[in-house]
C-alpha cells in the first residue's frame, strides 16, 4: 500500500508539474507543499482537493491503489468483502 504523499508525487512527476505550480495553485508556499511531498505534513481533505485540482485529477486517484490492494488481499485470504 503506497502512502498518499508518494502517490501524489508519482502523479505530479508523471504529469511534469512542478512543486511550485502546485503550491501557487493551492495558494500556499513551496515549503508547505514540500512538507506534504516528503511525508512530514499530512494534508487535510481541503488540501488534498486543492492538490488534485492543481494536478487536474480526481482526488480518488490518490487512493485507488490502496482500495485495490485491500480488495485483492481479501480475495487471496478467501474473505468476502462487505459492500
N, C-alpha and C positions, 0 to 999 in steps of 0.2 A: 504494500500500500504506500503510495507516494504522498509525502506531505504536501499540503496545499501550496506552500511557497515555492516548492520545486516544480509543481505543475504550472503555476503562473509563470515562472521563469522559462520553462520549456516552451510555453505558448509564445511568450514575449520574444525569445530569441528566434524561434521558427518564423515569426512574422517580421522580424527585423526591426522591431520597435525599441527605441532607447528608453532607459530608465528615466531620463529627463523628460521625455514626451509623456510618459505615464504620470509622473509627478505633476507636471503642468496641467494635464487634462483633469487630474483629481483636485487641483487647487492646493497641492501640498508641496513640500520640499523634496529634493532628491534624497536627502538624508532619511526622510520618512519612508520613501519607497525602498531605499537600500536596506533599511531595517527589516522590512517585510521580505525582501528578496533573499535575505540570508537567514531568515527564521528567527530573528531577535525580536521582532514586533509581530504580534498576532492581529491581523486585520479584523475589524467588525464587519457586519453584513453590509453596511453602507459603503465601507471602503472596498470590500470585495466587488460590489456592484459598480462602483466608480472605476475600478481597475478593469473589470470586464468591459465596460463601455469604452474605455481608452484603447483596449485591445480589439474592440469590435467583435466580441464573442459573447455567448450566453454564460451567465455565472455558473450554470450547471456543468460547464466544461471543466471547471476547476475540480469537480468531484466525481466525474463519470467513472474513472478507473477504480476509485475506491468502492463504488457501488458494485461494479462488475466483479471486483476481487471478492467481495463479500458473497455475492451470489454464487460465484464459482466454488468458493470454499464449502458452501452449504451442499452443493451438488456432489463434491468429492466425498464429503462425510456422509452423504445419503440422507441429509436432513431436508425437510420440506420448508420452504420459505413461506412465512405468513404474510399475506398481502392485505 
